Amino acid sequence: MRTIGQVLKDARIIKGLDLASLAKTTKIKTTFLVSIEKEN
């Protein structure tokens, strides 16, 4: 079963977004997005 971090990262990559772009779009800090993707 895929984790939420894997789902988020896969969706981000499919859409061609880097973490900085996703952070700007969602207004979620890059550090939080990195932690979610790494399951921290």
Secondary structure, 3 states (H helix, E strand, C coil): CCCHHHHHHHHHHHCCCCHHHHHHHHCCCHHHHHHHHCCC
